[in-house]
């Protein structure tokens, strides 16, 4: 039992590192700089860790990994919610190298 305290502490600390990304996505209302491949690999690893934690009956591993998986699912929901909001159109004054000095540029 006392050995599992390290699992609970380590797992709790591991859950903290997704919080700044979740908050940043929420504040910016965009997720265009997040790698979907990375998220897929993390989900696969979380599923394997959850199965492993369940098979060896290790509650810290099981529950903390499940918490990380929930955070990744929230990030995916943010990607879906903010999908159409990642491109803005601005009017920018361009140098006199073109025919029209004012062009619309997608940023």
C-alpha positions in Angstrom: 0.0 0.0 0.0 2.7 2.5 0.9 4.5 1.8 -2.4 1.4 2.8 -4.3 1.6 6.4 -2.9 4.4 7.0 -5.5 2.0 5.9 -8.2 -0.7 8.3 -7.0 1.7 11.2 -6.7 3.4 10.5 -10.1 0.0 10.0 -11.8 -1.4 13.2 -10.3 1.6 15.2 -11.5 1.3 13.6 -15.0 -2.3 14.9 -15.2 -1.2 18.4 -14.6 0.8 18.8 -17.9 -2.3 18.8 -20.1 -4.0 21.6 -18.2 -2.0 24.5 -19.8 -2.8 23.1 -23.3 -6.5 22.8 -22.5 -6.6 26.3 -21.1 -4.6 27.7 -24.1 -7.0 26.1 -26.6 -10.0 27.5 -24.7 -8.6 31.0 -24.6 -7.4 31.1 -28.2 -10.4 29.2 -29.6 -8.1 27.4 -31.9 -6.2 24.1 -32.0 -4.4 24.4 -35.3 -1.0 23.8 -33.9 -1.8 20.4 -32.2 -0.5 17.2 -33.9 -3.4 14.8 -34.4 -0.8 12.0 -35.0 0.6 12.7 -31.5 -2.9 12.6 -30.0 -3.6 9.2 -31.7 -0.4 7.7 -30.4 -1.2 9.0 -26.9 -4.6 7.5 -27.0 -3.2 4.1 -28.1 -0.6 4.2 -25.3 -3.3 5.2 -22.7 -5.5 2.4 -23.7 -2.6 -0.1 -23.3 -1.7 1.4 -19.9 -5.3 1.2 -18.8 -5.5 -2.5 -19.8 -2.2 -3.1 -18.1 -3.3 -1.3 -14.9 -6.5 -3.3 -14.8 -4.7 -6.7 -15.4 -2.1 -6.1 -12.6 -4.7 -4.5 -10.4 -2.8 -1.2 -10.0 -5.4 1.5 -9.1 -3.0 4.5 -9.4 -1.9 3.5 -12.9 -5.4 2.7 -14.0 -7.1 5.8 -12.7 -4.4 8.3 -13.5 -4.1 7.0 -17.1 -7.9 7.1 -17.4 -7.7 10.8 -16.3 -5.1 11.5 -19.0 -7.2 9.8 -21.6 -10.2 12.0 -20.6 -8.0 15.1 -21.1 -7.0 13.9 -24.6 -10.7 13.4 -25.4 -11.4 17.0 -24.3 -8.6 18.2 -26.5 -10.2 16.3 -29.5 -13.5 17.9 -28.6 -11.8 21.3 -28.7 -10.3 20.5 -32.1 -13.8 19.7 -33.4 -15.4 22.8 -31.8 -12.7 25.2 -33.0 -12.1 23.6 -36.4 -13.6 26.4 -38.6 -12.1 29.2 -36.5 -8.4 28.7 -37.2 -8.2 30.9 -40.3 -8.7 34.7 -40.2 -8.9 37.1 -43.1 -7.2 40.4 -42.7 -6.6 43.4 -45.0 -2.9 44.1 -45.3 -1.1 46.9 -47.2 1.4 45.3 -49.5 4.4 46.9 -51.2 3.8 48.5 -54.6 5.0 45.4 -56.4 1.5 44.3 -57.5 -1.2 46.1 -59.4 -3.5 46.5 -56.4 -1.7 48.0 -53.4 -4.2 46.5 -50.9 -4.7 42.7 -51.0 -6.6 40.3 -48.8 -4.3 37.8 -47.2 -5.3 34.7 -45.3 -3.4 34.3 -42.1 
